[in-house]
């Protein structure tokens, strides 16, 4: 089953532990509009779609379900913050590769 736009933005909101009111404030809409987006009752404007992508640090293609690759944007981060995230991503990828190799050897 394909994940709907509404389910995707609800999951992202919950992962960030944001309330609908907090998201509404960032988007400059009311809470009911956010609820309608999450329940696939209404589609956001292009401007709101871009704000959602920026808020959740994902690409609009991901929000729209065009691309299921979950890419996190690092724009707006300092060089130090970017370096820390790069190290974390590398460490996690290495860990996952080791787990994958171990499971193949079984």
C-alpha positions in Angstrom: 0.0 0.0 0.0 1.3 3.4 -1.0 1.7 6.0 1.7 -0.5 9.0 1.1 0.7 12.6 1.3 -1.3 13.1 4.4 0.1 10.0 6.1 3.6 11.0 5.2 3.3 14.6 6.6 1.6 13.3 9.8 4.4 10.7 10.3 7.0 13.4 9.8 5.2 15.8 12.3 5.0 13.0 14.9 8.6 12.1 14.5 9.5 15.7 15.2 7.1 15.7 18.1 5.3 18.8 16.7 1.7 19.6 17.4 -0.6 20.6 14.6 -0.8 24.0 16.1 3.0 24.4 15.9 3.0 23.3 12.2 0.1 25.6 11.5 2.1 28.6 12.9 5.1 27.8 10.7 2.9 27.4 7.6 0.8 30.5 8.5 -2.4 28.5 8.3 -4.9 27.4 10.9 -4.7 24.0 12.7 -7.8 22.8 10.8 -5.9 23.2 7.5 -3.0 21.0 8.8 -5.6 18.4 9.9 -7.1 18.5 6.4 -3.7 18.0 4.8 -2.9 15.1 7.1 -6.3 13.5 6.4 -6.0 14.0 2.6 -9.1 16.2 2.6 -7.2 19.2 1.2 -4.0 19.8 -0.7 -1.6 22.5 0.3 -0.6 25.4 -2.1 2.9 25.2 -3.7 4.1 27.7 -1.2 2.9 25.6 1.7 4.3 22.5 0.2 7.8 24.1 0.1 7.4 25.3 3.7 6.5 21.7 4.7 9.6 20.4 3.0 11.8 23.0 4.7 10.2 22.3 8.1 10.8 18.6 7.9 14.1 19.0 6.0 13.0 16.7 3.1 12.5 17.2 -0.6 9.1 18.0 -2.0 9.4 14.9 -4.2 9.6 12.9 -1.0 6.5 14.6 0.4 4.6 14.0 -2.8 5.6 10.3 -3.0 7.5 10.8 -6.3 10.7 9.6 -4.6 10.7 7.4 -1.6 14.3 8.1 -0.8 14.4 9.9 2.5 16.9 12.7 1.9 17.5 15.2 4.6 18.6 18.6 3.6 21.4 20.3 5.5 20.8 23.8 4.3 20.9 26.3 7.1 23.3 24.3 9.3 26.7 25.6 10.3 29.8 23.9 9.0 30.3 22.4 12.4 26.7 21.0 12.6 27.1 19.6 9.0 30.3 17.9 10.0 28.7 16.3 13.0 25.8 15.0 10.9 28.2 13.7 8.3 30.1 11.7 10.9 26.9 10.3 12.3 25.6 9.3 8.9 28.9 7.6 8.0 28.9 5.7 11.3 25.4 4.5 10.9 26.0 3.4 7.3 29.1 1.5 8.4 27.1 -0.1 11.2 24.4 -1.2 8.8 26.9 -2.6 6.4 28.5 -4.7 9.2 25.0 -5.9 10.2 24.2 -6.8 6.6 27.5 -8.7 6.2 26.9 -10.6 9.4 23.4 -11.7 8.4 24.8 -12.9 5.0 27.3 -15.1 6.7 24.6 -16.9 8.7 
